[in-house]
Amino acid sequence: MGLAGLSGCSSSQPILTTGPVAEDPVGVPRRPAGFSQVERARKLERAGDLDGALKMFERAIEFNPELTIAYLGAGDIYRKRGDYVSAEQQYARAAEIEPRNFDAQYLHGLTLQLLDRLAEAIRAYLRALAIRPNNLEANLNIATAYLQIGEPRQALVYGLRAVRIDGANGPARANLGAIYAALGQHEAAVAEYQQAAELMELTPELLLNLADSLSRTGRHEEAMSTLDQVIRIKPNAIAYERLGAAAFRMRDYETAQESFELALDLDPNHYPALNGLAVCRLNAYLWSGETDTMSKDEAVRLLRRSLQIEPNQPRIIELLRRYN
């Protein structure tokens, strides 16, 4: 699935006493050194002055290089700006200073995942989960990370836990559906996608996933109906190609060819649609008693073009050899 469920948590937290602590004249511990700069940074951040807030967090770090909350504050600003490299550096330092700080470990994992450093992200999420095993976002995101590296069985453990934590959470249901689909358990995937559709705003991605699993369970009419919904929301080449594939399986070859052509109108390089249209043209050639050589020639041209876009298609290579 797409990153179904990446979400940031707030770094707001009780005052941390990591690092040098100033004391008043009678020896009563006060706030850690640099915390007044953190307070000023928070005010600037709330006022929308992110540059000023960032400078103030950095000043707090100069006063107290062990002040976890200052690194988290700076990391949050970098993350909101989309500067994930700088955010990761800030969160990594916070996690190093205070290994038992959940926010530091979780947000470090999040930025690593956003940077596509997935193995490192998983390790950070595991450290976060060792602190809070039942945190929804950490379970959701580590499941997504395992899916991204092609480990759906590992993802299943955390996907199931996320749903147990909050069964009414749409992204958690959608994520579990994607895990089941990756495992080839499409009946279970359909059930999760359908529950997700009742709990969250319908998105093209969710509906495409649902349609794919419906089709793989032989429920082609339902798949076509779902794909029609996608096209109404946001017409795109993927939806038209999958609609064509479902129509082809239903032996509605006219709709199949039309759908493949519409997909290619939107994206001329969408090679699955090129393959689908090629198969339609090969069918026309075979149904003509192999006299419609124009259809065969067009099919060969489409298959060659598909392989230029994506060479790693063994079945298409074999098809081209047979009819070339």
Secondary structure, DSSP 8 states (H G I E B T S, - for coil): -TTTT--------S----S-EEE-TTS-EEEETTHHHHHHHHHHHHTT-HHHHHHHHHHHHHH-TT-HHHHHHHHHHHHHTT-HHHHHHHHHHHHHH-TT-HHHHHHHHHHHHHTT-HHHHHHHHHHHHHH-TT-HHHHHHHHHHHHHTT-HHHHHHHHHHHHHH-TT-HHHHHHHHHHHHHTT-HHHHHHHHHHHHHHS---HHHHHHHHHHHHHTT-HHHHHHHHHHHHHH---HHHHHHHHHHHHHTT-HHHHHHHHHHHHHH-TT-HHHHHHHHHHHHHHHHHTTS--HHHHHHHHHHHHHHHHH----HHHHHHHHHH-
